[in-house]
């Protein structure tokens, strides 16, 4: 395994990496919200279902990342 890849994997498991993952996942919610709004205005049920499934995936991903932060023992006041 290369040194750069090893560092990248280490960052991914760090608090900073987890916060970055939360931010990028939350940013994806903006796209899903736009998709849902457009689907509603066009009465496109299939795209609306797709947006709902995507939103569920985002919520699940955020929950997993939150659990990872708790596992890392974050001292942030917001996490309790």
C-alpha positions as CSV (number, residue, x, y, z in Angstrom):
1,X,0.0,0.0,0.0
2,X,1.4,3.4,-0.9
3,X,2.2,6.0,1.8
4,X,-0.3,8.5,0.3
5,X,-3.1,5.9,0.3
6,X,-2.3,5.0,3.9
7,X,-2.5,8.7,4.8
8,X,-5.8,9.0,3.0
9,X,-7.3,6.1,4.8
10,X,-6.1,7.5,8.1
11,X,-7.7,10.9,7.3
12,X,-11.0,9.2,6.5
13,X,-11.1,7.6,10.0
14,X,-10.1,10.9,11.7
15,X,-12.5,13.5,13.2
16,X,-11.6,16.0,10.5
17,X,-12.3,13.4,7.8
18,X,-15.6,12.5,9.4
19,X,-16.6,16.2,9.6
20,X,-15.7,16.6,5.9
21,X,-17.8,13.6,5.0
22,X,-20.7,15.0,7.0
23,X,-20.4,18.3,5.1
24,X,-20.3,16.7,1.7
25,X,-23.1,14.4,2.5
26,X,-25.2,17.3,3.7
27,X,-24.3,19.2,0.6
28,X,-25.8,16.4,-1.5
29,X,-29.1,17.1,0.3
30,X,-29.3,20.4,-1.6
31,X,-29.3,18.5,-4.9
32,X,-31.9,16.1,-3.7
33,X,-34.1,18.9,-2.5
34,X,-33.9,20.6,-5.9
35,X,-34.7,17.3,-7.6
36,X,-37.7,16.8,-5.4
37,X,-39.0,20.3,-6.0
38,X,-38.6,19.9,-9.8
39,X,-40.3,16.5,-9.7
40,X,-43.3,17.9,-7.7
41,X,-43.7,20.9,-10.1
42,X,-43.6,18.5,-13.1
43,X,-45.9,15.9,-11.4
44,X,-43.2,13.3,-12.0
45,X,-43.9,10.5,-9.5
46,X,-40.9,8.4,-10.5
47,X,-38.4,11.2,-10.0
48,X,-40.1,12.1,-6.7
49,X,-39.7,8.5,-5.5
50,X,-36.0,8.7,-6.6
51,X,-35.6,11.9,-4.6
52,X,-37.2,10.3,-1.5
53,X,-34.9,7.2,-1.7
54,X,-31.9,9.5,-2.1
55,X,-33.0,11.5,0.9
56,X,-33.3,8.4,2.9
57,X,-29.8,7.3,1.9
58,X,-28.5,10.8,2.9
59,X,-30.2,10.5,6.3
60,X,-28.8,7.0,6.9
61,X,-25.3,8.2,5.8
62,X,-25.4,11.1,8.2
63,X,-26.5,8.8,11.0
64,X,-23.6,6.5,10.3
65,X,-21.2,9.4,10.3
66,X,-22.6,10.7,13.5
67,X,-22.1,7.3,15.1
68,X,-18.5,7.3,13.8
69,X,-17.9,10.7,15.5
70,X,-19.3,9.3,18.8
71,X,-17.0,6.3,18.4
72,X,-14.0,8.6,17.9
73,X,-14.9,10.3,21.2
74,X,-15.4,13.8,19.9
75,X,-15.5,16.4,22.7
76,X,-17.9,18.7,20.7
77,X,-20.6,20.2,22.9
78,X,-23.2,19.5,20.1
79,X,-22.6,15.7,20.3
80,X,-23.1,15.5,24.1
